[in-house]
Amino acid sequence: MVTVPSQYRLPTAEDLPDSDETPVDNELQNDIPNLLLNLLREIWSDRSDWFWGVDMGVYYEPNIEEPAKSKAIVPDGFLALGVPKQTGEGGRLSYVVWQEKVVPILVLEVVSKKYNGEYDTKLAKYAEIGILYYVVYNSITGRRLYQEHQSLEVYKLVDGKYQLLPTVTLLAEGGRMVWLPEIGLGIGCEQGIYDGWQREWVYWYDRSGKRYITTQERANLERQARLEAEALLQKYRNRFGDISE
């Protein structure tokens, strides 16, 4: 709990910078968090008690005298539960822990082309903040620096320290998942197509390990089913005549 002298007040989101102005160095740092966000909008369409932030500052320690110097970190993606999904017409400028009164339960980092401390300094910082799950996705594990790491690693905070969780191998080729009971979802990765790009993507899963599909995938499946039904009907007509006659 932050104690504030009577002559001061805690800074609000309006007092704080809403960007660190650091550009991402590969498009996956935007695409993967946005894919997970779009899936959550489908999975939790009937819920309003969650927020998924993409490339948004998380302020975790205020500076009363100089609000702009309040401590923040900018994950590629993060999930908070028990907070409003929307906060008004303008939305959130940033995620301010002392305003929200909820620490994010999960953060996601997509490893930069230029290493940015995802496996050490950021891991230590998220543990210090008290974030339960830390997820690291790395599409460049072949590099010497990362050879000891898998492309997807999920850490859980236990007694103040992160422990790497074992993954469950999925039926999908190369797929694997970690179940997150406090969230009620699994997170994992497998080959797929998103926005026309075929590669390994990070997805949400149900408890049985079944992947939640994207809106586009659902539309494609429905289209394929419709075409198959039309082909079957045409085959029947060719054999028996028009059934409407």
N, C-alpha and C positions, 0 to 999 in steps of 0.2 A: 504494500500500500504506500503510495507516494504522499508524504506530508508536505503541505504547501503553506509557507508563511502567509499571514493574513493579507499582506500588501500585494501578493501575487496571485495569479490564477494559472491553472494548467492550460497549456496551449491547445487549441483546437486544430482540426484539419485545415481550416482557413488560414491559420498562422504559419503553417509548415510548408516547405517546398513539396510539390506534388510529383516531382520527377528528379532523378539524379542525373538526367541528361546523358546517361551512358548508353550508347547504341548496342543492340545485340550484335553478335559477330557471326551468327548463322541463323537461317530462317526457321530451323527446328525449334529455336528458343521461343518463337511465337506460335508456330503451328501446333506443337505438342500440347502446350497449356490450353490453347483454344479448342483443340479437339476434345480434351477432357471436359472443358467447360460446356461445350455443346452437348456432350453426352449427358452430363449432369442435368441440363435443362430438360432432357427427355426423361431420364430416370426419376428425377425428383420434381416432376412438373406439378405435382399436387402439394409441394412443400414450399414454405416461404421462410424457413428458419436456417438458411445456409447462405454462404457467400464464397464464391471462387474468384480470386483476384489474379489478374495476368499482368506481370511486369509492373506491379504497384508497390509503392513503398509501404513497409510495415514499421511503424514507429513504436518502439518498445520501451524507451526511456526518455522522459521529457527533460528539457533544459528550461527551467522557469524563467531565467533572466534573458536568455537568448534563444527563443523558440526555434529559430532556423538551425541551431546546432543540436537539436534533439536527435537522439540516436535512432537510426533506421537501417533496415536492410531491405533489399529489393529481390525477392525470389522471382523465378520465372513464372511460378504459379503457387497459389496457396489456398487452403480450404479452412474456413471457420464455420463452426456449427453453433446454433443457438443465438444467431444474430439475424437481423432482417436482411433478406436478399436485396431489397431495394430500400433506399433511404431518402427518396424524394426525386424530384424531376432531374436534378443535376447529377445524382449519383454520388458515390464516394470520390473524393479527391485523393485520398490515401487511406490506409487502414491504421487507425490510431488505437493502440491496445487500451490505453487508459480511458478512452471514450467508449469503445465497444465493450470493455470489461470482459473480453474473451480473447485468450491467446489462440491463434490458429492451431488447428489440430494436426495439420499436414502441410509441409512445404515441398515443392518440386524444384529441382535445379537440373537444367540440361547443360551438360558440360560444354564449356566454351572451347573454341578452336585454340585460343590462347588460354592456357590453364589459369583458372581464377579461384583456386583454393576450395573446389567443391568437396574434396575428400579430406580436408584437414581444417583450414581456418573457418570455412562456412559451416562445416559439421560442428565444430566447437561452438560457434556463435549460436546456432539454432538450439544446441543443447543448453546453452546458458539462458536463452530466452524461455526455454521450457516447452518447446514444440514436440508433441508426442511422436510424430512420424516424419522422417526425413527421407525423401525419395530422390535418387540421383539417376538420371538417364544419360548414357554416354554412347554416342554413335561411332566413336573413334577409338574403340578399345584395342584395336590393332597397334596403336602407337606404343612405343616402348614405355612411356610414362604410365600407361593405363593397363598394361598387360595382366596385372594381378586382379583387375576388376572385371565384373560382368557388365553387360550393357545396361542392365537395370538392377539397382540395389536399393533395398528398403531397410532403413534403420528405425529401431524403436527405442525411445528413451526409457531406460530402466535404472532407477537409483541415480539419476543425474547424468548417466552416460549412455551413449548410443550403442546398441547391439545390432549387428547385421542379422536380419531375419532370413531363414531359409526359404527358397522359392519352391513352388509346386510345379512340376512339369505338366503341361497341358497336352491334349490330343493334337492341337494345331502344331504344325511343323515348327519346331524351335520355340514354341510358346511357353511362357512360365508366368506364374502369378504368386502374389502374397495376399492372404486374406487379412483384412483390417477390421476386427470385430467392433471396435469403438465407433467406426464409421458405417458399418454394415455393407461394405463393398470390398471387393478385391481390386488390386491394381497390378497390372502386368503388361507384357508386351508380346507381340507376335506379328507375323507378316500380314499386311493388309493394304488396301488402297484408300487413300484419303485425298480428296480434291484432285483425283487423277494421278496421284503419285504412289507408286507401289514400292514399299519398303517396310521395315519394322517400325511399328507405331506403338505408343503406350495407350492402353485402354483400361476401362473399368470392367469388372467381372462380377457375376453373382457368386453365391457361396459354392455352387457346384462347379465353378470354373468356366461357366458359359459366358462368352463375351457379349457385352451390350453393343449392339450395332448402331452405326450412325444413321441419320435421317436419309442420306443418299443411298446407303446400302439397303435400307428398308424399302425405299422407292424402287430400287433396282430389282429387289426380290419380288415385289408386288408386280412389277412390269413383266418379269420373267414368268411368273405364275399366270398372268393374264395371257401372254403369248402362247404358253403351253396349253391353256384351256381353249384358246381360239384354234390352235392347230388340231387339238383333239376333236373339237366340234366339226372342223372342216373335214377331217378324216371320216367322221361318222356320216356327214352329209354325202361325201363322195361314195360311200358304200351303201347307204340306205335312203338317200334323198333328203330333201329339206324337211326337217321334223315339224316345221310350222305349217306345212301343207296338210 
